[in-house]
Every structure is written in structure tokens, then in C-alpha cells.
Amino acid sequence: MELKKLNMINVFPIPAFEDNYIWCLQESSGTDCLVVDPGDASVVIDCLNERQLTLKGILVTHHHWDHTNGVEELLQHCSVPVYGPHNAEIKLVSHRVGDKDKIKLLDTEFEVITTPGHTLDHICYIAEPNTDSPFLFCGDTLFSAGCGRLFEGEPEQMFNSLNKLKQLPPQTRIYCTHEYTAANVRFALAVEPENHTLVQYAEEVAIARAEGRETLPVLMAQQLEVNPFLRTDKTSVIEAVIRKNGDGVYSGADVLRVIRQWKDNFQ
């Protein structure tokens, strides 16, 4: 797995299940680390042992099992703080955090962004928020060329959450927790087949996956050009919605609702 150096932290994925990434943040000059959304403790423990790392904290974005099931076993392995949303269903969270709360870990500042939509309790963590190139751990809110299914939230909530993320600096590195990019790109091309940046990105993604490489992280600047869920104000996306759903006046949340439903049934 390739290390990706960001500021004073190296970030790399620990693959889990079929397509999850548990992100590990390691001090670039030490062995202390954090993990984000550890759904599987065994792969994290194997990584800690292999790399001789010391776990110092856990960040959780939402309550779904594939993001939380490894927390209990990891706490048996080492007693560390667990940060997560204000949701009692996630029982082992020791530090419950909400919008604009700040955390200092590994000598790095993290700020919390609430992003309901995929779930009502969903939060994201942005590291180095006051720099030109922060990095974002966004769970299942935002994917490369896609967004999370609306299991609990409403389209308006997801629209507002994605709009928050759109305001981040263009050089923000986005770390999602699933390798969904290839499927998302196929759908994005159905929405915007004439988007030349997207067509080129699709080629890059196909090569990366054929070679067994991750497609993440991605930059916000790129996602603003290829991700239809961040482009609900673009004429090409609105026209695709009209072709799909019929004439009408569509708000941004309406556009998101139509393309999210379209994606849910896309083959």
C-alpha cells in the first residue's frame, strides 16, 4: 500500500470486507497512529503489528456496522479515545462531537462537519482545516463521482451537507470509505456523457482498477468537475434530470433527489 504524505501525517488505506477502506493516519516521524471507521478489528491489528504502530485514537463517522464493528475489539487491544457522533447507538464512543468541534490528535487539528443524509448522525472530519490543502475523512457522505444512499436522511439534508463540503478548498484531499469509483463513474457518464473531464477520469479509473490500485484519495477540485451530486446547479445535470423525470422547475435538492433515485436503480 502506497503511503500518501500530508503535512506531518502519512495516510494509507487498510482494505476491509469487499470494498471498505479503513484509513490509517500515521505520524510521518513516528509510530503513533489513528484509524477512521474500523469496521474490522483484525485487519487493523494485523497492520499495527506489521508496521509496529501504536494506536492512539479512533474516529467514527456514523453508526453503520461496517464502520464500527471493530471498535470493541480494538479497545480490548489498546485503550484509546473514540470520537464519534452524538448517537447512543454507537455505545463505545468516549468523545461525542458535533458541528465545528475541534480535536487535536497526532499534533494535528481536526474539525467536525455534520453531514446528515446517508444517516442522520453522519459527521466528517477535516484535518488541517485552516490550511490551503486540508484532508477530509467523509465516511459515506461523499464518494468519488458519487454520494451515499439516503438510508435515513432526506434529499434536502444531503444537498445541504454536500454544499458544505463544496465550500472546502479545491485542494482538499477526499478520503471516502468505499472503493465505489468505477461504478459511480459509469453512472456519472449516464448523466453527463459529454463531460470531457469525466470521460478522461473514467479512463484513468479503469486503468487504476485494472492494475489493482486504489482510486482514492481525490481532490475536491476534480470532484467539482466530475461528480454529478456536486453539480446539481449545472445545466448539463439539470437537463439530464428533465430528460429523466420530465419538465418542471427543479431546486438543487430536487435535482439531487432525482439523480440519487436514478443511481439507486442504475444497472
N, C-alpha and C positions, 0 to 999 in steps of 0.2 A: 504494500500500500504506500502510495506516494505521500510524503509529508508536504503540507502547504503552509508555509511560514507567513504568519500575520502578526505584525508588531512584535511582541515578546512571546507569542504563543504559536506553537505548531498545532495544526488541526488536521486530523485524519479520521477516516471512517472505519468503524468496526462493523462489518456486514453481519446482519442477523436475519433469521427467517428467510423468506424468499426475496424480499426487496427492501428491507429496512436498512437504514444506516444509523448506528449509534455513534454520534460524533464524540471524539475524544480530543480534549484540549490539553496540550502538554506544554509546560514551561520550556522555552527554547533552550534555556541554560540549566535545566534541572530535570528532576524526575517526578515532580508533583503534577497531578492532572485532575481534570473534571470529565464527567461524561454527561451527555444530553440524551434523555429519553431511553434509558436502558430497559428495553423490553425483555432482554435475555441476559441473565447474570453470567452464564457460563462463558459466553464469548468475551465478555468484558474481563472476567477473571483470567482467562487464558491470555488475553492481550496484556494485562497488567503484569503477569508473571513473565511472559516472553520478553517484554520491553523493560522489565524491572521498574515499573512505575508505581507511585503511591497515590491512591485515590484520595482527593481532598474535598470532593463535593459532587452533588448530583443536581442537575437541572431537569425539571419535568415541565412539558408544555401543556399537557391535557391528560384526561383520565383513561384513555383507551388502553387496553391491556398490553398491546404491543409497544407501548411507550413506558409502561410502569411495572410490568410483571417481574422484572429483575431487581427491583429496588430492595425488597425484603432480604433476598439472599446476599446482595452486595453489602447491606448493613450488618449482616452476620459476619461477613468477611472483613469489614472495617467500618468503624463508627464515624460517619461523616455527616455534615449538614445536607438536608434535602430541601431544595427550593421548588415551589410549585404553586399552582393557582389556589384561590380560596374555594376549594371544593372538598368537603369532608369525605367524599368517596375515595379520595387518594389519602389513605389513612397514615402513611408514614412520612408525609411532608412535615418537616420540622420548622420551616420558614415559609409562611404563606405570603405571597407577594401579588401586587396588583399594578395597575397602570402608573407608569412613571416612577415606580420604586427603583431604587438603585442598590446594587450589590457589588461588593469588592471581593474578588477571588483571583488567585494567582497574580496578584498585583495588577489586575485588570478590572476596569469598571464595566458593569453590565447594567443596562436599563431595561425595565419590563414594559412591554406594549401589550395591552389587552386586545385580542383579536377574535371575538366570538363569530361563529359562523359554522365552521366544521363541527365544533361543540360549543356550548355556552361558556365553558370555563377556559377556553383556549387562551394562552398567552405566548408571546415570543420574547426572546432575549436578544438585545442588540449589544454587542461588545464594542468598546471604544466609541460610544455614541457621539462624542463631541469632536471626532476627527473627520477628515475627508474620506476615509476608507474604512468605515466600520464593518463588522461582520455580524450577520443575523442568523439566529437559530429559530426557525419559524415552524417547526413541527409539521403539521398537516394543513396549515393555513394556505401557504403558497408553495407551489411546486414549479419546477422549470416548465414553462409553457402551459401551466395549469394551476388549479387551486383545489382545495379539499372539497369532498362531498358535503352537502348540508345535512348532516345527521340530526342536528338539534337546532341550529340557528336558522334564521330567515335570510332571504336574498339581500334585504336591506342591510342586515348586520354584516354579512360577508362583504358587500360592496363597501361599506364604511371601513371595515378592517383592512381591506386591500388598498383603499385610498390612503390610509395611514402609512402603509408600507411604501406606497408610491412616492411619498414625500421624502423618503430617505435619500442620502446622497447617491448619485448614479454609480459610484464606485463601491457601493455596499456589496459585499460578498454574501450570497444567499446559500445557507446550508439547510436543505429540506431533509426530511427523514425517510423518504422513499425514492427508489430508482424508478420513477414513472415517466421519465422524459420521453422515451421513444413513443409510447402510447399517446402521451399528451401532444407531441408534435404532429402525429397523424391526425388528431382531431383539429388542432390549430390550423392545419393546412385545409381542412374541410371548410373552416370558417373564412380563412383568408388565403385562397390558393394563389393569389397574385402578389403576395407579400414576399418580395425577393430576399429580404433579410431572413425571413423564416425558412424559405426554400434552402438557402445556404446552410442555415443552422441544422435543418433536418439531415442534410448530407453529413455534417460534422458529427451529429449524434449517431447516425448509422455506423460510421467508421469507428467511433469510440466503443460502441456496444459490441461490434463485431470483433474488436480487439480485446474485449473484456475489461474496458476501462470505465470508471465512473463518469457520469456526465455532470457531476457536481464538484465544487460549488459553481454558481453562475453569478454574473454581475447584474445588478438592478438595471443598469443602462441597457443591457442586452434584452432583458425581460420586457422592458417597456416597448421594445420593437417587435417581440415575437409572441408574447403571452396574451391571448385574447381576453383573459379575465382582468388584465391590467389595461386593456384597450377598449373599454366599453364606450368611450367617447369618440372613437374613431369612425369615420364614415364607412369604411370597409366592413367593420364589425356590425355596425347598425344595419347596413344594407343586407348583410347575411342573416341577421335576425328577422328582418322584414320578409326576406325570401322564405325563411323557415316558418315564421309564425303569422305572417300576414301584415298588411298595412296597419299603422297606428302610430301613436306618439309614445315613444319609449324613453323612460328615465334611465339613468345609469343602472339602477338596481333592477329595472325591468330587463335590460339587456343581459345583465349577469344571470338573472333567473332563467331566461330562455336558453342561453348557451350552456348553463350548468345542467339543465334538464336534457338538453341535446347531448351533452357529453355523457350523462348517466346512461343513455340508451345507445351510445355510439358503438358500432361494431368495427 
